[in-house]
Amino acid sequence: MEDLKVIQIKDTTQTTTLIRVGEASGDLPRHLMSGEKECGYLVQGRKIEPWYWNSIKDKEGFRHIELAYLPLLPFTEISRSLRKDALVRLTELARAFMLLPSGFLRPSAGMVETWRVFFLSDGGVLILPEQLSQIILHSVSEEAMELHVKRYGRPNMEYPFGLCHQFTQFLYLAATGFAPYQPKDVREDRFRHIPLSLIPTHLDQSVSNWIDATLAMESRRQRETVSAAYSAEDNLAWWLEQTKDFTWTPSAGIPHLDDAGTSVKEFLDQQKKRADRRRFWRKRGALVASIALAGILAISIVGNVVAEALRPPYTAGMSAPEVIEEFHSAQNELDLSKMGASFARGVENPYEMEVSSLFVNSKVRQAYESFDSVIRADRWIGEGRPPIPESAIIYGVVDLQITELDGNRYRADYRMLFPAEREPEAHAAFINVVERSTEFLLENSKGYWRIKEIKDLRSNIVDTLRVETIGRSGNQGTE
């Protein structure tokens, strides 16, 4: 897979380091390139010092972060050149995370994007600020997104335990060369990872068993293991305590599952059967159920059975513009199921990551704080733009206008409100206003309109709103 690349540049006067983060495709959002640079941190042992990059440079078709020379290794080297020292380097990283200023990491759903972490070849770590993480997010390839973000995600993850779980995944990755939830059959099989204890990694059995048990830990146990009163970073103290006496003895090379013993082969065979069965029922289940029902009730209610087998989406009967309006209404509701209800087969939702991230974060906040942190933009404007609770955000589509083009194509023009970078100003939040144009291609092949293609045409920040905030107790600026 394509990864971030570290390039050392030498000339007669200085040596610099470039981190290649992706293709130089389009301009970066203005809010990421304006204002003061956020600092990252260099951590070596107990020593922590602020670190700043030089610039963002597009060169030879690629986007780079330019910085003063550092002997950096991408995080993914933990399963390559650093795998023999993986436990030492991960212990070093966990301690570094605990030294960072409060609120610096802001891990998404309790986990951190590993493109923010670089190991120094001679010991120590460089941790990039969130501002650079957002720049990388706008530039990386899908392969790099998989390597650094997607392969670590799984459902039923308790936020305070998130980094403890992710660091355990890192140990599994270093031992095997792949993350526990990376294989497609694992994800399809309810995220049941291939037991490390079955793979010939040469690790001590007690270490493999602990990794397996931690990865399979239920949500209730996660909550009981660490305290919700602490951040995910502070709770890494539990992981450090658990692993401090481990002996790390991985195999010389990455183990190959094809060469593994009968136990892992039997597990993989059974997992593939379960995964194939779930794929089948997900893709064909409705059809099979409809056929079975038709066989039972064919004589009396054939018409009803056929209707059930070919049941259209709930948007059936809507015109093409109404289907597009319903898509954006579901976006305001953070409802991915409704957003995708009218998609033709194979169409991907370009806003899935954006909406799912907000949905997960809002549910976590609601579960732990009984607080709905996402305020719909259309309702907020309709209520006269009142002050909002501290730590709440405003998100959603407003002023939607749909224009018919040709060949069943439509253009949706609207404004999008979402949170800007927070600034150190009391009693205020800042909201970016983005003007977007999106092109929709629809088809009417079964008697109702379905979305066949979604393509972004334009997305520009046109304003940043300053919104007064109040404490959730009702007093301005207090909690």
C-alpha positions in Angstrom: 0.0 0.0 0.0 1.1 3.6 -0.6 2.4 5.2 2.5 3.7 8.6 3.7 7.4 9.0 2.6 10.3 10.7 4.4 12.8 12.4 2.0 16.1 14.0 3.2 17.3 17.0 1.1 20.9 18.2 1.3 22.4 21.3 -0.3 25.5 23.4 0.4 23.9 25.3 3.3 21.5 23.1 5.1 19.7 19.7 5.3 15.9 19.6 5.4 13.4 16.8 5.7 10.3 16.5 3.5 7.3 14.3 4.5 5.4 13.4 1.3 1.7 13.2 2.2 0.0 12.7 -1.1 -0.6 14.2 -4.5 -0.7 18.0 -4.9 -4.3 18.1 -6.0 -6.0 21.4 -5.6 -5.7 24.2 -3.0 -5.9 23.4 0.7 -8.8 25.0 2.6 -7.9 28.5 3.6 -8.6 28.0 7.3 -5.9 25.4 7.5 -3.3 27.7 5.9 -4.1 31.0 7.7 -3.4 32.1 11.3 -0.7 30.9 13.6 0.9 27.5 13.1 0.0 24.9 15.7 3.0 23.4 17.3 3.8 19.7 17.5 6.0 18.0 20.1 9.4 16.2 20.1 9.5 13.8 23.0 12.7 12.0 24.0 12.4 10.2 27.3 11.0 12.7 29.8 12.1 15.7 27.7 9.3 17.3 25.7 9.8 20.4 23.5 7.6 22.3 21.1 8.2 21.7 17.4 7.2 23.7 14.3 7.3 22.8 10.6 8.6 25.2 8.0 6.0 25.1 5.2 3.8 23.1 3.0 5.5 22.6 -0.4 4.1 21.2 -3.6 6.9 19.6 -5.6 7.0 17.3 -8.7 3.2 16.7 -8.4 3.3 15.8 -4.7 2.5 17.7 -1.5 5.1 17.8 1.2 5.5 19.0 4.8 8.9 20.7 4.9 10.8 20.8 8.2 14.3 21.2 9.6 16.2 17.9 9.4 15.1 15.1 11.6 15.9 11.4 11.2 12.3 10.3 10.9 10.6 7.0 10.4 6.9 6.7 9.5 4.7 5.0 12.2 4.2 2.0 9.8 7.8 1.0 10.3 6.6 -0.5 13.6 5.7 -3.6 11.5 8.9 -3.4 9.3 12.3 -2.2 10.5 11.2 -1.5 14.1 9.2 -4.7 14.7 12.0 -6.3 16.9 11.9 -3.2 19.1 8.1 -2.7 18.8 7.3 -3.0 22.5 10.1 -0.6 23.5 9.1 2.0 20.9 5.4 1.7 21.7 6.1 2.0 25.4 8.1 5.1 24.5 5.2 6.4 22.5 2.6 5.7 25.2 4.7 7.6 27.8 5.1 10.5 25.3 1.3 10.7 24.8 0.9 11.0 28.6 3.3 13.9 28.6 1.5 15.9 26.0 -0.5 19.0 27.1 -4.2 18.3 27.8 -6.4 18.4 24.8 -3.5 18.3 22.3 -4.2 14.9 20.7 -8.0 15.1 20.6 -8.3 11.4 19.4 -11.2 10.7 17.2 -13.5 8.1 18.9 -10.7 7.5 21.4 -8.1 6.7 18.7 -5.4 8.7 16.9 -4.5 8.9 13.2 -1.0 7.2 13.0 0.1 9.7 10.3 0.6 12.1 13.3 3.3 9.9 14.7 6.9 9.6 13.5 9.7 7.7 15.3 13.2 9.2 15.5 15.7 6.6 14.3 17.9 7.1 17.3 15.0 7.1 19.9 12.2 9.5 20.6 9.0 10.5 18.7 7.7 13.4 16.8 3.9 14.0 17.2 2.3 16.3 14.6 -0.4 18.9 15.6 -4.1 18.5 14.6 -3.6 21.3 12.0 -1.1 19.2 10.1 -3.3 16.1 10.5 -6.1 18.0 8.7 -3.7 19.0 5.9 -2.7 15.4 5.5 -6.3 14.3 5.5 -7.0 16.6 2.5 -4.0 15.1 0.6 -3.5 11.4 1.3 -4.4 8.6 -1.0 -7.1 6.0 -0.1 -4.3 3.5 0.5 -2.6 5.8 3.1 -6.0 6.4 4.7 -6.4 2.6 5.1 -2.9 2.3 6.6 -3.2 5.1 9.1 -6.9 5.3 10.0 -9.4 2.8 8.7 -7.8 -0.5 9.6 -7.9 0.4 13.3 -11.6 1.2 13.5 -14.1 -1.2 15.0 -17.6 -0.8 16.6 -18.4 -0.9 20.3 -15.3 1.0 21.3 -15.5 2.8 24.6 -13.9 6.2 24.3 -11.7 6.2 27.5 -10.3 2.8 26.5 -9.7 3.7 22.9 -5.9 4.3 23.0 -5.3 1.2 25.2 -7.1 -0.8 22.6 -5.3 0.9 19.7 -1.9 0.3 21.3 -2.8 -3.4 21.7 -3.6 -3.4 17.9 -0.1 -1.9 17.3 1.5 -4.9 19.1 -0.6 -7.3 16.9 0.4 -5.3 13.8 4.1 -5.5 14.8 3.9 -9.3 15.4 1.9 -10.2 12.2 2.5 -7.4 9.7 -1.3 -6.6 9.5 -3.7 -5.0 11.9 -6.2 -7.3 13.6 -9.3 -5.8 11.8 -7.6 -5.3 8.5 -8.6 -8.5 6.7 -12.0 -8.2 5.0 -13.2 -11.5 6.4 -12.5 -10.3 9.9 -14.6 -7.2 9.4 -17.4 -9.3 7.9 -17.2 -11.8 10.7 -18.3 -9.3 13.4 -14.7 -8.1 13.9 -13.6 -11.5 15.3 -9.8 -11.2 14.8 -7.5 -14.1 13.9 -6.2 -15.2 17.3 -2.6 -14.2 17.7 -2.0 -17.3 19.8 -2.6 -19.4 16.6 -0.1 -17.5 14.4 3.5 -18.6 14.5 5.0 -15.3 15.7 7.4 -16.8 18.3 5.9 -14.6 21.0 5.5 -16.0 24.5 2.1 -17.6 24.8 1.2 -15.4 27.7 1.8 -12.3 25.6 -0.3 -13.6 22.7 -3.1 -14.6 25.0 -3.1 -11.1 26.7 -3.3 -9.4 23.3 -6.1 -11.7 22.1 -8.1 -11.1 25.4 -7.6 -7.3 25.2 -8.7 -7.1 21.6 -11.8 -9.1 22.3 -12.7 -7.2 25.5 -16.4 -6.4 25.7 -17.7 -2.9 26.2 -18.7 -3.4 29.8 -15.2 -4.7 30.6 -13.6 -1.8 28.8 -15.6 0.6 31.0 -14.6 -1.3 34.2 -10.9 -1.5 33.2 -10.2 2.3 32.9 -11.8 5.4 34.3 -14.0 7.7 32.3 -12.8 10.5 34.6 -9.5 10.4 32.7 -8.6 11.0 29.1 -7.7 8.2 26.7 -4.1 9.4 26.9 -4.0 9.2 30.7 -5.6 5.8 30.7 -2.6 4.5 28.8 -1.1 4.1 32.3 -3.2 0.8 32.4 -1.6 -0.4 29.2 1.9 0.4 30.4 1.3 -1.4 33.6 0.0 -4.5 31.8 2.9 -4.7 29.4 5.8 -3.7 31.5 7.0 -7.3 32.2 6.4 -8.6 28.7 9.3 -10.2 26.8 9.0 -9.3 23.1 10.5 -12.0 20.9 8.9 -11.8 17.4 9.9 -14.1 14.6 12.7 -13.0 12.3 10.3 -12.4 9.4 6.6 -11.7 9.0 4.7 -14.9 9.5 2.7 -16.1 6.5 -0.8 -17.5 7.3 -0.5 -19.8 4.3 2.4 -21.6 6.1 0.6 -21.7 9.5 -0.5 -24.9 11.2 -3.8 -26.6 11.0 -5.4 -24.6 13.9 -5.2 -21.3 12.1 -6.2 -22.8 8.8 -9.3 -24.3 10.4 -10.1 -20.9 12.0 -9.6 -19.1 8.6 -11.8 -21.7 6.8 -14.6 -21.3 9.4 -14.3 -17.5 9.4 -14.5 -17.4 5.6 -17.7 -19.5 5.7 -19.2 -17.1 8.3 -18.1 -14.1 6.3 -19.4 -15.4 3.0 -22.7 -16.3 4.7 -23.0 -12.7 6.1 -22.1 -11.3 2.7 -24.7 -13.5 1.0 -27.5 -12.6 3.4 -26.6 -8.9 3.4 -26.7 -8.8 -0.5 -29.3 -11.4 -1.2 -31.2 -11.9 2.1 -34.1 -9.7 1.1 -34.5 -11.5 -2.2 -34.3 -15.0 -0.6 -36.8 -14.1 2.1 -39.2 -12.8 -0.6 -38.9 -15.9 -2.7 -39.5 -18.1 0.4 -42.5 -16.1 1.3 -43.7 -16.3 -2.3 -43.5 -20.1 -2.1 -45.6 -20.2 1.0 -48.2 -17.7 0.0 -48.1 -18.0 -3.8 -51.7 -18.9 -4.4 -53.4 -16.3 -2.1 -51.1 -13.3 -2.1 -48.8 -13.5 -5.1 -49.1 -9.9 -5.7 -48.1 -8.9 -2.2 -45.1 -11.3 -2.3 -43.8 -9.8 -5.5 -44.2 -6.3 -4.1 -42.2 -7.3 -1.0 -39.4 -8.9 -3.0 -39.0 -5.7 -5.1 -39.7 -3.3 -2.2 -38.6 0.2 -3.3 -36.9 2.7 -1.0 -39.0 5.0 1.2 -38.3 7.8 -1.3 -40.3 6.0 -4.0 -42.9 8.4 -5.4 -40.7 11.5 -4.9 -39.5 13.5 -7.8 -35.8 13.7 -8.6 -35.3 17.1 -6.9 -37.3 15.8 -3.8 -34.9 12.8 -3.6 -32.0 15.2 -3.5 -33.7 17.3 -0.9 -34.3 14.2 1.2 -30.6 13.2 0.9 -29.6 16.5 2.4 -32.3 16.4 5.0 -30.9 13.0 6.2 -27.4 14.6 6.2 -28.7 17.2 8.7 -30.1 14.4 10.8 -26.7 12.5 10.7 -28.6 9.5 9.4 -26.4 7.5 7.0 -29.1 4.9 6.4 -31.6 7.4 5.1 -28.9 9.2 3.1 -28.1 5.9 1.2 -31.7 4.8 0.9 -32.1 6.0 -2.7 -28.6 5.0 -3.9 -28.2 2.8 -7.0 -26.0 -0.2 -6.4 -22.3 0.6 -6.0 -22.8 4.3 -5.3 -20.6 5.5 -2.4 -21.7 8.4 -0.1 -18.9 11.1 -0.3 -19.9 12.5 3.1 -20.0 9.1 4.9 -16.8 9.7 7.0 -17.9 13.3 7.8 -21.4 12.3 9.0 -20.4 9.1 10.7 -17.6 10.8 12.7 -20.1 13.5 13.9 -22.7 10.8 14.7 -20.3 8.7 16.8 -18.9 11.7 18.7 -22.4 13.0 19.4 -23.6 9.6 20.7 -20.5 9.3 22.9 -21.1 12.7 24.4 -24.8 11.9 24.9 -23.9 8.6 26.6 -21.4 10.1 29.0 -22.6 13.6 29.5 -26.4 13.4 28.6 -25.6 16.2 26.1 -26.5 16.4 22.4 -23.4 18.2 21.1 -24.4 18.6 17.5 -26.9 21.4 16.7 -28.6 21.4 13.3 -27.7 24.4 11.3 -31.2 24.9 9.8 -32.9 24.9 13.2 -30.3 27.2 14.7 -30.8 29.7 11.9 -34.6 29.3 12.2 -34.4 30.1 15.9 -32.7 33.3 15.2 -29.1 32.2 15.7 -29.1 32.1 19.6 -26.1 31.4 21.7 -25.1 27.8 21.9 -23.8 25.6 24.8 -20.1 25.5 25.3 -18.4 22.6 23.5 -21.4 22.2 21.2 -21.0 22.5 17.4 -23.2 23.6 14.6 -23.4 21.4 11.5 -25.7 21.1 8.5 -27.0 22.2 5.1 -29.0 25.4 4.6 -30.3 27.5 1.7 -30.5 24.4 -0.6 -31.3 25.2 -4.3 -31.6 22.6 -6.9 -31.2 23.3 -10.6 -32.0 20.8 -13.4 -29.3 20.4 -16.0 -29.6 17.8 -18.7 -29.7 14.0 -19.0 -31.2 13.5 -15.5 -28.4 15.6 -14.0 -29.1 18.2 -11.3 -26.9 20.7 -9.5 -27.4 21.3 -5.8 -26.2 24.7 -4.5 -26.2 25.3 -0.8 -24.3 26.6 2.2 -22.7 24.2 4.7 -22.0 25.1 8.3 -19.4 23.3 10.4 -17.0 24.1 13.2 -13.9 26.1 12.5 -10.7 25.8 14.5 -11.3 27.0 18.0 -9.7 30.3 19.0 -8.7 31.4 22.5 -11.6 33.8 22.9 -14.0 33.6 25.9 -17.7 32.8 25.4 -17.5 32.2 21.6 -17.4 29.5 19.1 -16.5 29.9 15.4 -18.4 28.4 12.5 -17.2 28.1 8.9 -19.7 28.9 6.2 -18.9 26.9 3.0 -20.6 27.4 -0.3 -20.9 24.1 -2.1 -22.1 22.9 -5.5 -22.7 19.2 -6.0 -23.8 17.4 -9.1 -26.3 14.5 -8.9 -27.0 12.0 -11.7 -30.3 10.1 -11.2 -31.9 7.2 -13.0 -35.6 6.1 -13.2 -35.2 2.4 -14.2 -37.7 0.8 -11.8 -40.4 3.4 -11.6 -38.7 5.5 -9.0 -35.7 7.8 -8.9 -32.4 6.6 -7.6 -29.1 8.4 -7.2 -26.5 7.0 -9.6 -23.6 9.4 -9.1 -22.6 12.3 -6.7 -19.8 14.6 -7.7 -18.5 17.7 -5.8 -18.1 20.7 -8.2 -17.1 23.5 -5.8 -16.5 24.0 -2.1 -15.3 27.3 -0.8 -15.2 28.9 2.7 -17.0 32.3 2.3 -17.4 33.4 5.9 -16.6 32.5 9.5 -19.3 33.2 12.1 -18.6 34.2 15.7 -21.3 32.6 17.9 -21.8 33.4 21.6 -21.7 30.4 23.9 -23.3 29.7 27.3 -22.5 27.2 29.9 -24.8 24.2 29.9 -26.0 25.3 33.4 -27.3 28.5 31.6 -24.6 30.9 32.7 -22.4 32.4 30.0 -19.0 30.9 29.7 -19.4 28.4 32.6 -20.0 24.7 32.8 
